[in-house]
Amino acid sequence: SPIPRIMLPALLALTAAWAPVTLMAGMSRGETLPRASQPSVRARSAIMSTTESAAGSLRIIICGAPASGKGTQCELLKEKYGLVHLSTGDMLRAAVTAGTPVGEQAKGFMDRGELVPDEVIIGIVKDRLAESDCGESGWLLDGFPRTEAQAKALEAAGITPTKVLYLQVPDEMLVERVVGRRTDPETGKIYHLTFAPPEDEEVAARLTQRSDDTEEKCRVRLEAFHEH
């Protein structure tokens, strides 16, 4: 299975109407799947043919390794279906700023420099998904759960997606994506030396590389992804 074995039972349990859709590697930024790499008609229709159903019925979890393209696919899905795009980092910061009970719990851990426990994260996710916009428009949960324990905790909290997307990209391609990634410090725009280089020489001269966008650190992150 393309889905890590340790995650599969939990994801199967989580998904109310299991229709696994694997998006393959080899796509440039902003592209949909090339015809030769597309899933079967049945798999495509399971997630993409929703014109006859209410938008609010879509509850999607998207999973994938670092640099697998979750952000790109989330933007496409958000634009096409009007879903509320949710990342745990954004939800965590919003809860802390709003001073919600779980936000206050999270702030305590963050102020001490400790990792926020799963149960607190689950509480923040549950509170956010209960808001009206998620019920009306449907939601797209990005990058969470990351482990079997988190998936089971979501299920226990009564959070069930209708679809789970897993982005399958070979490790060597992920490393290539990460190592070639550059940022324009003036505009914040992200380029890639191979796949999306800047056309302007002045922009190319000022590009910077994130300190963790090295092959060594990328492989460490990939090992952690595969392990959990």
C-alpha angles and dihedrals in degrees: 000000000000089000114084107261095233090057099043100081092047094047091047090052091046097052114084093195104022112212107153112205118188117200109206133223126257097069121130120223113294095010127126120221118300111242095249092054099042120120119248120290089255092053093045093050091048092067108013105042101073101128092111095051131068115267090231091065092069114096110169134183115195120201134183146127123279110291092013091126104260092142094052094047091045091056091050093048093044091051095045100044105021092238123167105251111216129186121182092232093056092044091049093052092045093051092049092048092048091050095229117169093257089041090057090050091051092048091057092057093043093049089054091049092245129136113262107247121244093246091058092047090049089052091053092047092048093050092049095047089052091062118107099248092060091050093048101040105024124240143256115207111203123205098348134136097039098170140037090250091055091048091052090047090054090052091049089051090056095250109142125172122211091215137023120201119200118192109212114201126158114249094240091057091048091052090050091051093050099043092050095047117116135176131214103228092204099052103018090232115149121226135178122221092222108023103031112012120173116260093212117079091209090057091045091054094056099044117125134201124225113245091238095048093095127117092245095052093041091056090050090054091047092051090053091048093052093044095053 
